Amino acid sequence: MKRSAVLIGFALLFAVLVCGCTTPSPIQPPATTTLPVTTVSQTPVAEPGFSGNWVLTMMTIQDGSALLKPTTDILLTFNPDGSLTGYGGCNNYFGSYTLTGTTTMFGNGITVGPLASTKKYCEIYGQQETTYLAILQDTRAYSVNINKLTLTDKSNNALVYEVPSAVPKTTM
């Protein structure tokens, strides 16, 4: 009797193993017709000379301040990947830009930002940097003329840059 109970136990164990180890047949997806998808990238291309390093030489403010020459070096670098970095006279800043592909009366369309910066306190250059970063973040158009770049914001304030080699060295 013991022997038959053991044989029955092994037979049940074998049956469970055989049933549990079967692989279910895969479900076939319904046949569909797919059409090839073609995507066309219309990423606007910047003018030659746009990407690279720039030094601010002038800010034109429309609130009556007229033309302001920066009292310290203010730097901007447009990278080909859509990022930008710079130095605002006190703090480093960074962000992104997008070429919109539109044309305005002030040049080619561009959006800048959002911008982020370090947060050092600078009594002397603080207000100049705040004004600069506000105009830069509101930029809507750019134009390049040989070694000069002009960015114009939605209030028609302008930032004028030159390539570093074209800017005369001054002692500040």
C-alpha positions in Angstrom: 0.0 0.0 0.0 2.8 2.3 0.8 4.4 1.6 -2.5 1.3 2.4 -4.5 0.7 5.7 -2.6 4.3 6.7 -3.5 3.8 5.7 -7.1 0.5 7.7 -7.2 2.3 10.7 -5.7 5.0 10.5 -8.3 2.5 10.2 -11.1 0.6 13.2 -9.8 3.8 15.2 -9.5 4.8 14.2 -13.0 1.4 15.2 -14.4 1.6 18.6 -12.7 5.1 19.2 -14.0 4.1 18.3 -17.6 0.9 20.4 -17.5 2.7 23.4 -15.9 5.6 23.4 -18.4 3.7 23.8 -21.5 4.1 27.1 -23.4 0.9 28.8 -24.4 0.6 29.4 -28.1 1.3 33.0 -29.1 -1.6 35.2 -30.0 -1.4 36.4 -33.5 -2.1 40.2 -33.9 -4.7 41.0 -36.5 -3.4 41.8 -39.9 -3.2 45.5 -40.5 -2.0 47.6 -43.4 0.5 50.3 -42.4 1.5 53.2 -44.5 5.1 54.5 -44.3 5.4 57.8 -42.3 7.7 60.5 -43.6 8.6 63.3 -41.3 10.2 66.4 -42.6 12.2 68.5 -40.1 11.9 72.2 -40.7 14.5 73.3 -38.2 15.5 76.9 -39.1 19.1 77.3 -39.8 21.0 80.3 -38.3 22.9 82.7 -40.5 26.6 82.0 -40.8 28.5 83.5 -37.9 25.5 83.3 -35.5 26.8 80.5 -33.3 29.9 81.3 -31.2 31.2 83.8 -28.7 30.0 87.4 -28.5 30.9 90.4 -26.3 28.2 93.0 -25.5 29.2 96.5 -26.8 25.9 98.4 -26.3 22.4 98.2 -24.9 19.7 100.4 -26.5 16.9 100.9 -24.1 13.6 102.4 -25.3 12.5 103.9 -21.9 14.6 107.0 -22.5 17.9 105.6 -21.3 19.1 105.7 -24.9 22.4 104.0 -25.5 24.3 102.4 -22.7 27.8 101.0 -23.0 28.4 98.2 -20.5 30.7 99.0 -17.7 32.1 95.5 -17.5 32.5 92.6 -19.9 29.2 90.9 -20.7 29.6 87.7 -22.7 27.2 85.4 -24.7 27.8 82.1 -26.4 25.3 80.6 -28.8 25.9 76.8 -29.1 24.8 74.9 -32.2 22.7 72.6 -30.0 20.2 75.3 -29.0 21.8 76.1 -25.7 23.4 79.4 -24.6 25.8 80.4 -21.9 27.3 83.6 -20.8 28.6 86.0 -18.1 26.4 89.0 -17.2 29.0 91.1 -15.5 28.5 89.5 -12.1 26.9 86.1 -12.6 27.2 83.2 -15.1 24.0 82.4 -16.9 22.7 79.7 -19.1 19.6 78.7 -21.0 18.3 77.8 -24.4 17.2 79.5 -27.6 15.0 78.5 -30.5 15.2 79.9 -34.0 11.5 80.3 -35.1 12.0 80.5 -38.8 10.1 83.7 -39.1 11.3 87.1 -40.3 10.5 90.3 -38.5 11.3 93.9 -39.3 14.3 93.6 -36.8 15.6 90.3 -38.3 15.1 86.6 -38.0 12.8 85.2 -35.3 14.3 83.7 -32.1 13.1 83.0 -28.6 15.4 82.9 -25.7 14.9 81.2 -22.3 14.1 80.5 -19.8 17.4 81.7 -18.4 19.0 80.7 -15.1 22.0 82.2 -13.4 24.2 82.0 -10.4 23.1 84.3 -7.6 26.2 86.4 -6.5 25.4 89.8 -5.1 27.1 92.6 -7.0 26.5 96.1 -5.9 28.2 97.8 -8.8 27.0 95.7 -11.7 23.8 94.3 -10.3 21.3 96.6 -12.0 23.1 96.5 -15.4 23.1 92.7 -15.3 19.4 92.6 -14.3 18.5 94.9 -17.3 20.7 92.9 -19.6 19.2 89.5 -18.6 15.6 90.9 -18.9 16.2 92.1 -22.5 18.0 88.9 -23.4 15.2 86.7 -22.1 12.6 88.7 -24.0 14.6 88.6 -27.3 12.4 88.1 -30.4 14.7 88.8 -33.3 18.3 88.7 -34.3 20.4 90.0 -37.1 24.1 89.3 -38.0 26.2 91.8 -40.0 29.8 90.6 -40.5 31.2 90.6 -36.9 28.1 92.3 -35.3 25.1 90.6 -33.7 22.0 92.5 -32.7 19.2 91.0 -30.5 15.9 92.9 -30.2 13.3 92.2 -27.6 9.5 92.6 -27.8 9.8 96.2 -26.5 12.4 97.1 -29.2 15.2 97.2 -26.7 18.4 96.0 -28.4 21.6 94.3 -27.4 24.5 94.8 -29.7 27.5 92.4 -29.7 30.7 91.9 -31.5 33.0 89.0 -31.9 35.7 89.1 -29.1 38.6 89.7 -31.5 36.8 92.9 -32.9 36.3 94.5 -29.5 39.1 96.8 -28.4 40.6 95.9 -25.0 39.8 98.5 -22.4 40.8 98.9 -18.7 37.8 98.9 -16.4 
